[in-house]
Amino acid sequence: MKLKGKQVVVIGSGVGGAGVAALLAGEGAKVTVLERNPFGGGKAATLEKDGFYYDTGVHWVSRGANGPLGEISKLAVGSLDFCAPDPAIQLTTGDKTIQWARDMGDPGEIDKMLEDIGVLPENMKGARAFFNKLTQLPSGKEQEKIDPLPIYDYTKEFVQDRQFSRLITGLTAMAVVLPRKDASAGEFVYCFSRSFASGSMSYPLGGAGAPPLDYLRRLEIMGGEIYYNRPVEKIVVQNNKTTGVEAGGFIPADIVISNTGIKETVDLAGPENFPEAYRERISELLLSLGAVTVKYALNKEVVKPHLFYYAPDFRSHPELEDKLTGIFVTVPSLVDASLAPEGCQMVLAGSATLPGLEDKEMANEFCEQIMNRIENTMQHLFPNIENHVEWKMRTDTPYIAGISGRKTGEVIGVAQAPSQVGEKRPSHQTPVENLYLVGSDAGGRGVGMEMAADSALKLWRSLRDGEYN
Ligand SMILES: Cc1cc2nc3c(=O)[nH]c(=O)nc-3n(C[C@H](O)[C@H](O)[C@H](O)COP(=O)(O)OP(=O)(O)OC[C@H]3O[C@@H](n4cnc5c(N)ncnc54)[C@H](O)[C@@H]3O)c2cc1C
């Protein structure tokens, strides 16, 4: 498609929306981004309070400069930078703690990691075979074969070992935000084989919000526009074709790209404009789990390392079962000191929950309970943390829904379940002509932000190459 001079409206400035906006502006399209929040970045946004910069979620990036987030910045001539510490992450499961090296392509590192995590000697061969698989990118055929398998079933073919299973449960929760039984093995392998190959698990300098802000800056430099506090009320459809959007007035467009989520896009455009089979498929889509977070602004450096996953050992300590929970913790100020005042620390701790908000009372109670457990767990690990709190912020699933403008507070979006990945992932293209989807819900692969960036890259290429004409 000839994109030069085309009027493009992008609804939403999440990683996917901001990314595709910058890439299309680079093709000479006249791009306008309409964002309902007063800030850019959606679920990846980074905000400021009293000199501390906090991510609205709890973010780390699987491939940094070598992945799709870095690729968009390079293509749009941005200035995004990442920090990739080594070891990359600390993982504690059961009563064992391991350091995960930045370069996991080395078989020696894999053996050491499996021994340290407590895989039984008789199970080492199978566990090693599984991780060795992750040191090579799967072929297209292999990928197709494992996409429809749950990771739970796939790993059983290699080995059954308690500590190995706990490790895979933790990795699945971190990368795909689903229980092992619900997550696609193909997506797991896709995420980790690429992370291993890149050797660059990292954090964006400036916070998780740095990539989308980098793209939006480039968009403006290339003549595009971004309007904040500008919710789109309606996607206008005439004769099965979109002609623009209503956002405090009609804004005409040749192409409308929605970053609002697939379910929300159908509502904005009017369900009557979509065939019944499409509506049914959309209503049946599973979503990833939600999350709650506790953000700590500390007046002293209390928490280390910069990134860790901690799953308590309830078998050895049953008395902790009602008090603690598994947590994913990032300390952005340990890799980018500008994110907290001198000598202070910004710490973000999160845990998975259900995304649904149907029964609000139950959802609130559940979120409260998990947030209490996060605080207990942090205090269990860092007994003096409460003495150094400048401020603390608790966020629940309605908070995530509010940030992303979606109905529910899931971490990623359409779940990377066996029936919803690869070829079966919702397409960018919708049944409404000139209306496309971008972001975690459509067309991409990988871990959260990178999946949204991958979606932006693929949509840009498809539009540029005329695939949808
Ligand atoms: C707690 C938490 C932890 C996470 N951890 C990680 C991690 O460690 N690593 C990782 O890679 N990913 C992580 N993620 C996931 C990652 O943040 C998301 O997958 C990604 O940012 C989603 O980007 P997106 O482009 O799909 O859009 P979103 O971020 O959902 O953005 C959509 C945008 O559209 C706007 N919008 C919606 N409706 C309208 C409307 N009607 N009009 C105008 N604008 C509208 C919204 O305001 C928003 O800005 C985490 C997410 C959360 C919540």
The ligand as an SDF file (V2000), in Angstrom:
LIG
                    3D

 53 58  0  0  0  0  0  0  0  0999 V2000
    1.7650   -5.4690   36.4410 C   0  0  0  0  0  0  0  0  0  0  0  0
    2.3200   -5.6540   35.0490 C   0  0  0  0  0  0  0  0  0  0  0  0
    3.5820   -6.2270   34.8870 C   0  0  0  0  0  0  0  0  0  0  0  0
    4.1010   -6.4150   33.5930 C   0  0  0  0  0  0  0  0  0  0  0  0
    5.3790   -6.9210   33.4500 N   0  0  0  0  0  0  0  0  0  0  0  0
    5.9340   -7.0040   32.2300 C   0  0  0  0  0  0  0  0  0  0  0  0
    7.3070   -7.3570   32.0720 C   0  0  0  0  0  0  0  0  0  0  0  0
    8.0330   -7.5930   33.0310 O   0  0  0  0  0  0  0  0  0  0  0  0
    7.8050   -7.4280   30.8080 N   0  0  0  0  0  0  0  0  0  0  0  0
    7.0540   -7.1380   29.7140 C   0  0  0  0  0  0  0  0  0  0  0  0
    7.5690   -7.1940   28.5970 O   0  0  0  0  0  0  0  0  0  0  0  0
    5.7420   -6.8160   29.8330 N   0  0  0  0  0  0  0  0  0  0  0  0
    5.1670   -6.7310   31.0560 C   0  0  0  0  0  0  0  0  0  0  0  0
    3.8480   -6.3450   31.1970 N   0  0  0  0  0  0  0  0  0  0  0  0
    2.9750   -6.3360   29.9980 C   0  0  0  0  0  0  0  0  0  0  0  0
    3.1390   -5.1050   29.1260 C   0  0  0  0  0  0  0  0  0  0  0  0
    3.0920   -3.9410   29.8980 O   0  0  0  0  0  0  0  0  0  0  0  0
    2.0070   -5.0960   28.0920 C   0  0  0  0  0  0  0  0  0  0  0  0
    1.9230   -6.3440   27.4300 O   0  0  0  0  0  0  0  0  0  0  0  0
    2.2250   -4.0200   27.0210 C   0  0  0  0  0  0  0  0  0  0  0  0
    2.7010   -2.8160   27.5840 O   0  0  0  0  0  0  0  0  0  0  0  0
    0.9120   -3.7880   26.3120 C   0  0  0  0  0  0  0  0  0  0  0  0
    1.0560   -2.8420   25.2880 O   0  0  0  0  0  0  0  0  0  0  0  0
   -0.1100   -2.5860   24.2410 P   0  0  0  0  0  0  0  0  0  0  0  0
    0.4770   -1.8880   23.0710 O   0  0  0  0  0  0  0  0  0  0  0  0
   -0.8430   -3.8470   23.9600 O   0  0  0  0  0  0  0  0  0  0  0  0
   -1.1430   -1.5730   24.8830 O   0  0  0  0  0  0  0  0  0  0  0  0
   -1.5890   -1.0010   26.2920 P   0  0  0  0  0  0  0  0  0  0  0  0
   -0.4460   -0.8370   27.1920 O   0  0  0  0  0  0  0  0  0  0  0  0
   -2.7720   -1.7530   26.7710 O   0  0  0  0  0  0  0  0  0  0  0  0
   -2.0360    0.4640   25.8640 O   0  0  0  0  0  0  0  0  0  0  0  0
   -3.2680    0.7700   25.2940 C   0  0  0  0  0  0  0  0  0  0  0  0
   -3.3860    2.2890   25.2410 C   0  0  0  0  0  0  0  0  0  0  0  0
   -4.6180    2.6170   24.5790 O   0  0  0  0  0  0  0  0  0  0  0  0
   -5.2280    3.6960   25.2800 C   0  0  0  0  0  0  0  0  0  0  0  0
   -6.6740    3.6690   25.0140 N   0  0  0  0  0  0  0  0  0  0  0  0
   -7.5370    2.6670   25.3340 C   0  0  0  0  0  0  0  0  0  0  0  0
   -8.7830    2.9850   24.9340 N   0  0  0  0  0  0  0  0  0  0  0  0
   -8.6990    4.2150   24.3500 C   0  0  0  0  0  0  0  0  0  0  0  0
   -9.6530    5.0820   23.7370 C   0  0  0  0  0  0  0  0  0  0  0  0
  -10.9400    4.7560   23.6360 N   0  0  0  0  0  0  0  0  0  0  0  0
   -9.2090    6.2710   23.2460 N   0  0  0  0  0  0  0  0  0  0  0  0
   -7.8910    6.6240   23.3280 C   0  0  0  0  0  0  0  0  0  0  0  0
   -6.9620    5.8420   23.9040 N   0  0  0  0  0  0  0  0  0  0  0  0
   -7.3540    4.6440   24.4060 C   0  0  0  0  0  0  0  0  0  0  0  0
   -4.8890    3.4120   26.7350 C   0  0  0  0  0  0  0  0  0  0  0  0
   -5.0510    4.5540   27.5550 O   0  0  0  0  0  0  0  0  0  0  0  0
   -3.4390    2.9300   26.6230 C   0  0  0  0  0  0  0  0  0  0  0  0
   -2.5270    4.0030   26.6660 O   0  0  0  0  0  0  0  0  0  0  0  0
    3.3210   -6.0830   32.4560 C   0  0  0  0  0  0  0  0  0  0  0  0
    2.0630   -5.4930   32.6360 C   0  0  0  0  0  0  0  0  0  0  0  0
    1.5680   -5.2680   33.9100 C   0  0  0  0  0  0  0  0  0  0  0  0
    0.2170   -4.6400   34.0620 C   0  0  0  0  0  0  0  0  0  0  0  0
  1  2  1  0
  2  3  1  0
  2 52  2  0
  3  4  2  0
  4  5  1  0
  4 50  1  0
  5  6  2  0
  6  7  1  0
  6 13  1  0
  7  8  2  0
  7  9  1  0
  9 10  1  0
 10 11  2  0
 10 12  1  0
 12 13  2  0
 13 14  1  0
 14 15  1  0
 14 50  1  0
 15 16  1  0
 16 17  1  0
 16 18  1  0
 18 19  1  0
 18 20  1  0
 20 21  1  0
 20 22  1  0
 22 23  1  0
 23 24  1  0
 24 25  2  0
 24 26  1  0
 24 27  1  0
 27 28  1  0
 28 29  2  0
 28 30  1  0
 28 31  1  0
 31 32  1  0
 32 33  1  0
 33 34  1  0
 33 48  1  0
 34 35  1  0
 35 36  1  0
 35 46  1  0
 36 37  1  0
 36 45  1  0
 37 38  2  0
 38 39  1  0
 39 40  1  0
 39 45  2  0
 40 41  1  0
 40 42  2  0
 42 43  1  0
 43 44  2  0
 44 45  1  0
 46 47  1  0
 46 48  1  0
 48 49  1  0
 50 51  2  0
 51 52  1  0
 52 53  1  0
M  END
$$$$
